[in-house]
Amino acid sequence: MKAALGLVLTLSACVGTSTTPTNRDAVPAAVWDRVPASTPLEELLQGPDGCFWYLRHGPLETVWVPVRDGETIPVCDPPRPRPDDV
């Protein structure tokens, strides 16, 4: 029983509970226009590659997921060329 409790407490320490809400002023308007309405944007950040990521809270894990537009192209600033533009 004590081992199970210790395991639960150890694993719960791995999950970050404090996050910073997205500052809409820090994200270009062109980015907001490309993000699908179904994307949860409470926690959004721009990665070193220039693309935007959001925090998805699943039943088993919390992971950063790339924001993709309606055509499944990553949303980046500056925008990346689309595959048909190459």
Contact map, one row per residue, 1 for C-alpha under 8 A:
11111000000000000000000000000000000000000000000000000000000000000000000000000000000000
11111100000000000000000000000000000000000000000000000000000000000000000000000000000000
11111110000000000000000000000000000000000000000000000000000000000000000000000000000000
11111111000000000000000000000000000000000000000000000000000000000000000000000000000000
11111111100000000000000000000000000000000000000000000000000000000000000000000000000000
01111111110000000000000000000000000000000000000000000000000000000000000000000000000000
00111111111000000000000000000000000000000000000000000000000000000000000000000000000000
00011111111100000000000000000000000000000000000000000000000000000000000000000000000000
00001111111110000000000000000000000000000000000000000000000000000000000000000000000000
00000111111111000000000000000000000000000000000000000000000000000000000000000000000000
00000011111111100000000000000000000000000000000000000000000000000000000000000000000000
00000001111111100000000000000000000000000000000000000000000000000000000000000000000000
00000000111111110000000000000000000000000000000000000000000000000000000000000000000000
00000000011111110000000000000000000000000000000000000000000000000000000000000000000000
00000000001111111000000000000000000000000000000000000000000001000000000000000000000000
00000000000011111110000000000000000000000000000000000000000000000000000000000000000000
00000000000000111110000000000000000000000000000000000000000000000000000000000000000000
00000000000000011111000000000000000000000000000000000000000000000000000000000000000000
00000000000000011111100000000000000000000010000000000000000000000000000000000000000000
00000000000000000111110000000000000000000010000000000000000000000000000000000000000000
00000000000000000011111000000000000000000111000000000000000000000000000000000000000000
00000000000000000001111100000000000000001111100000000000000000000000000000000000000000
00000000000000000000111111100000000000000000000000000000000000000000000000000000000000
00000000000000000000011111100000000000000000000000000000000000000000000000000000000000
00000000000000000000001111110000000000000000000000000000000000000000000000000000000000
00000000000000000000001111110000000000000000000000000000000000000000000000000000000000
00000000000000000000001111111011000000000000000000000000000000000000000000000000000000
00000000000000000000000011111111000000000000000000000000000000000000000000001000000000
00000000000000000000000000111111100000000000000000000000000000000000000000000000000000
00000000000000000000000000011111110000000000000000000000000000000000000000000000000000
00000000000000000000000000111111111000000000000000000000000000000000000000111000000000
00000000000000000000000000111111111000000000000000000000000000000000000000000000000000
00000000000000000000000000001111111000000000000000000000000000000000000000000000000000
00000000000000000000000000000111111100000000000000000000000000000000110000100000000000
00000000000000000000000000000011111110100000000000000000000000000011110000100000000000
00000000000000000000000000000000011111100000000000000000000000000001110000000000000000
00000000000000000000000000000000001111110000000000000000000000000000000000000000000000
00000000000000000000000000000000000111110000000000000000000000000000000000000000000000
00000000000000000000000000000000001111111000000000000000000000000010000000000000000000
00000000000000000000000000000000000011111110000000000111000000000000000000000000000000
00000000000000000000010000000000000000111111000000000100000000000000000000000000000000
00000000000000000000110000000000000000011111000000000100000000000000000000000000000000
00000000000000000011110000000000000000011111100000000110000000000000000000000000000000
00000000000000000000110000000000000000001111110000011110000000000000000000000000000000
00000000000000000000010000000000000000000011111000011100000000000000000000000000000000
00000000000000000000000000000000000000000001111111111000000000000000000000000000000000
00000000000000000000000000000000000000000000111111111000000000000000000000000000000000
00000000000000000000000000000000000000000000011111100000000000000000000000000000000000
00000000000000000000000000000000000000000000011111100000000000000000000000000000000000
00000000000000000000000000000000000000000000011111110000000000000000000000011100000000
00000000000000000000000000000000000000000000011111111000000000000110000001111000000000
00000000000000000000000000000000000000000001111001111100000000000110000001110000000000
00000000000000000000000000000000000000000001111000111110000000011110000000000000000000
00000000000000000000000000000000000000011111100000011111000000011110000000000000000000
00000000000000000000000000000000000000010011000000001111100001111000000000000000000000
00000000000000000000000000000000000000010000000000000111110001111000000000000000000000
00000000000000000000000000000000000000000000000000000011111011100000000000000000000000
00000000000000000000000000000000000000000000000000000001111111100000000000000000000000
00000000000000000000000000000000000000000000000000000000111110000000000000000000000000
00000000000000000000000000000000000000000000000000000000011111000000000000000000000000
00000000000000000000000000000000000000000000000000000000111111100000000000000000000000
00000000000000100000000000000000000000000000000000000011110111110000000000000000000000
00000000000000000000000000000000000000000000000000000011110011111000000000000000000000
00000000000000000000000000000000000000000000000000001111000001111100000000000000000000
00000000000000000000000000000000000000000000000000001111000000111110000000000000000000
00000000000000000000000000000000000000000000000000111100000000011111000001100000000000
00000000000000000000000000000000001000100000000000111100000000001111100001100000000000
00000000000000000000000000000000001100000000000000000000000000000111111111100000000000
00000000000000000000000000000000011100000000000000000000000000000011111111100000000000
00000000000000000000000000000000011100000000000000000000000000000001111110000000000000
00000000000000000000000000000000000000000000000000000000000000000001111110000000000000
00000000000000000000000000000000000000000000000000000000000000000001111111000000000000
00000000000000000000000000000000000000000000000000000000000000000001111111100000010000
00000000000000000000000000000000000000000000000000110000000000000111100111110001000000
00000000000000000000000000000010011000000000000000110000000000000111100011111011000000
00000000000000000000000000000010000000000000000001110000000000000000000001111111000000
00000000000000000000000000010010000000000000000001100000000000000000000000111111000000
00000000000000000000000000000000000000000000000001000000000000000000000000011111000000
00000000000000000000000000000000000000000000000000000000000000000000000000111111100000
00000000000000000000000000000000000000000000000000000000000000000000000001111111110000
00000000000000000000000000000000000000000000000000000000000000000000000000000011111011
00000000000000000000000000000000000000000000000000000000000000000000000010000001111111
00000000000000000000000000000000000000000000000000000000000000000000000000000000111111
00000000000000000000000000000000000000000000000000000000000000000000000000000000011111
00000000000000000000000000000000000000000000000000000000000000000000000000000000111111
00000000000000000000000000000000000000000000000000000000000000000000000000000000111111
